[in-house]
């Protein structure tokens, strides 16, 4: 009997306790970053498939899903993350939530009204706005390279905004005017996301606020504001509650893809030796979104749109490399 126990112990020591092979971060890091880009494009695709739903209806569903996920994370950690919150940080947390809500509205509007690839490409201007808003509000340095990259982003956005009416020489062409308005809203979304990112950086560095708390407060504020918007503009939440099952599934899945994209990017950043590589690979969402635009929506982009997106992506890549 003792011999059998000894044999079992030797087997456990040799095999069961043998360390598992870990996937090399050289491969795993980039894969997580690419997955983040794919999920980001998929989230926007699902949002566009539910394009018939009013803007504030989509936002309240997506924000509620993300709020529930944030509550689950905090509950699993026993609420210990709130120990990092100080009274002086509360206004900044509220500001971050307000700016995030504006970004939510602008990005969702752009995703449902612009061609998918163009909407995603314009989001990539956010790092440039981060640099200039950091200079404006937090006195962070801005050099000649940042100015050059900002000019590239402006060129890319101009190409995209003028692509729909490229054949017309009439400055008052309604198609051109409408496209310019949509692109402007998308830029507001990118700018708001950049400002929210700066506030997060300030809270994380100065006050050491937990990431889980930042996510929870952002989700809480955006959910409250989206519910309030539905009450003001639609007289209540009745239309949201009576939404068709298909639209609910599309919006909930879109919100989950957003969460998955953020989680995947975080994993990619943590496993990559150079953080900028993860940001660059995440720009694969532009390529994926253009492919989805062609395959799913049968919407072939113009050469101007592709050129504008390429210029924006290149500026984003240079920004990521320069920031490492």
N, C-alpha and C positions, 0 to 999 in steps of 0.2 A: 504494500500500500504506500509506504514511504517512497519507494522507488518511483511509483507512478506519479506521486505528487512532485517529486524532484524533476521528473521528466516534463511535467506540465509547466513547472516554474521555468525550466530552461527554455521551453518553447515560447513562453510569454516574453522572457527576456530577449530572445533572439528575434522574434517577429513582431509581437504586439507592441513592444516598446521601441521598435526600430523607428528612428525619425523619418517622417514623411518627406519626400522630395518636394521642395517648394518651386513654384514656377518662377523663372528668372524675371526680375523686375524690368530687365531690358525688353522683354516681350510683354509682360503683364501691364506695365505702366501705359505704353502706347495703346494697347488694346482697350483699356478702360477709357482712355481719352477719346478714342474713335467711337466707342459705344456711347459716350456722352453726346457726341455730335449727332449720331444717328437718332438717339432718343429725342434730342432737341428738335430735329427735323420732323420726326414722327409726331411729336406733340403738336407742332404747328399744323401738320397735315390733318390730324383729327379735329383740330379747331376749325379748320377751313371746311371740312366735311359737315360741320354743324353750323355753317355760315348763316342759316336762316334764323338762328336764335339771336334775340337782341343782345347787345354787348354786355349790359350789366347782368343779364341772366347767366351768361357764360362765366363772367368773373365771379359771381357769388358761389356758383357750384365749384369752380376750380379752387377758389380760396378756402372754402369750407373743407374740401378734401385735404388740402395741405395743412389746415389748422388741426384737423383730427390726427393727422400723422405726427405733427409736432407735439400734440398733447400726449400721444402714446409714448413718444421718445422721452419726454420729461417724466411721465409716470413711471416708466421703466427705470429711470435713474433716481427715483424717489424725491424729485424736486430739489436736489442738492445744488443744481446749477444756479438757482435764484440767489444763492449766497454771494454771487459776484455782482449783483445789481446794487447800485448806489442811487441815492435820491437824485444826484446831479445828472445821472445818465438817463433818467426818465424822459425829459424833453427830447433828447437825441433819439431815443428809441421810438418815440411818437413821430418825430420828423422822418425817421427812416421808413416807418410804416406808411406815412402819407406819400412820400416820394415813390415808394414801391407800388402803391396803389395807382399813381399816375402812370408809372411805367407799365403796369399791368393793363390799364385801359388803352394806352397808346399802342403797345405791342399786339394786344389781341385785336384791336381795330385794324392795324396794318396787316396782320396775318389773315384776316377774313376779307379784306378788300383789295390788297395788292396781290400780284402773282407770288406764289410761295417762295420761289428762289430769291426774288427781289426783296421781299420782307425780311428774310433771314439774313441776306447780305448786308442790309442797312443796319441790322443789329450789331454787326461787327465793327461799326464806327465807335462803339462804346469806349474802348480803351483810349482813343484820342480825346474824347470828352473828359475821361477820367484825368488825363494829364493836365488839361487846361483848367478844369474846375478845381483840381488840386492846387494849381498855381493861384487861382482867383481867391479861393476860400481858405486854403491852408498854407499858402506861400511855398508850395513845393516848386523846385526848379523846373523851368521849361527852356530847352535849347533850340538851336536851329533845326535839328532833326525832327523834333516834335512839330515845328511849324511846317516843315516839308511834308510830313505825314498827314497833317491836318489838311493841307492843300490837296493831297492825293485823295483823301476821303471826300472832300468837297467835289473834286472832279468825278469820282465814282458815283456819288449821289446825283450829280447833275446829269450824267449819262443815263442813269436809271430813270430819273424823273422826266426826261425828255424823250424816252424811248417810244412811248405809246403814240406820240404824234410827230414822229420824226419826219414824215412826209409833208407836214404842213409848215408853211412859213407865216402863219397867222398867230401872233402872240396871244390872241384872245380865244384861241381854239378851245372849246369846252373840254375836250379830252385831255389836252395838255394841262389846263387849269385844274381839273379834277385829279389828275395823276400827281401834280405838284402838291396839292393839298394832302393827299394820302401819304406821300413821301415825307412831307413836313411833319405829319403826326408820327410817322415811324422814327424820325430823327428825335422828336421830343421823347419818345420811348427810350431810345438809346441814351439820350442825355440824362433822363431821370434814373435809369439803371446805373449810370456812371456816378451820379451824385449819391445814390443809395450805397454804392460800393465804397465811396469815400467815407461816408458816415460809419459804415461797418468797420473800416480800417481804423478810424479814430477811436471808436468804442473798444475795439479789440486791443489796440496798442496802449491807449492811455488808461482805460478803466478795467481792462482784462475781463470784459463781459463774455460769458460763455457763448459759443456758437449756437447751442441749442436754445438759449434764451433769445438771441437775436432772431432766429428763425421763428420761434413761437410768437414773439411780439409782432413781428412783421406780418405773420399770418393772421393774428388776432385783429390788428388794426385794419388790414385790407378786407377782412371778412365783415367787420362792423361797417366800414365805409361802403362796401358793395351792397350790404343789406339796406343801409340808409339810402343809397342811390336808387335802389328798386322801389323803396317806399315813396321817394320824392317823385320819380319820373313815371312809375307804373302803378302807383297807388297801393302797393303792397307786394307780398311774395306769392300771391295766388298763381300767377303764370309760371313761376319757377316750380312750385309744387306740382302743377298739372302738366309739366313738360313731358314730352313723349319719352318712352323708355329708351329708344335708340339715341336720342340726343343726350340723355343723361349718361348713357354708357360711353358715348364719344367724349363728353366733357370730363367725366371721372377718369377715363383712361388717359386723356390728355394731361390731366393734373398729375397722375401717377408717373407718366413719362417725364414730366418736368422734374419731379422728385428724383427719379432714376438718373436723369441727366446730371443733376447737381451732385448726387452721390457718386456717380461714376467719375465725374471730373475731380472730385475730392480724392478718390482712390488713385486716380491717375497722377495727381499732383504729389501725393504721398509716396508713390512708388517710383516716380521718375527722378533721376539724378538732377535733371535740369527742368525746373518748373515750366519754363517757356515752351518746352517741347510739347507739354500736355495742352497748353493753350493753342498752339499751332495746329496740333492734330484735331482738336475740337472744331477747328474751322472746316473740317470735313462736312459739317452740317450744311454748308452752302452748296457743296457738290451734290450731296444727297437730296437736298430740297429741290434743286433744279431737275434732278432725275425724276423725283416724284411728281414735280410739276408737269413734266412731259408725259410720263407713263400713266399716272392716275387721272390727271385733269386734262390731258391732251392739249396742253397750253405750251407752245414752243416759244421760248424767249427770243427776243431780237438780239442782234449782234451788239447793239448798244447796251442792252441789259447785261449781257455776259461780260462785256468789256468793263462796265461800271463795277460789277460784282468782283471781277478779277483785281481791279485796282484797289478796292476796299480790302479784300483779303490779303493782298500783298502788304498793304500798309499795316494791317493787323499783325501779320507775321513779323515784320520788321520791328514793330512796337514790342512784341513779346520777346524777341531775341535781344533787343536793346535793354529790356528791363531786367534781365537775368543777373 
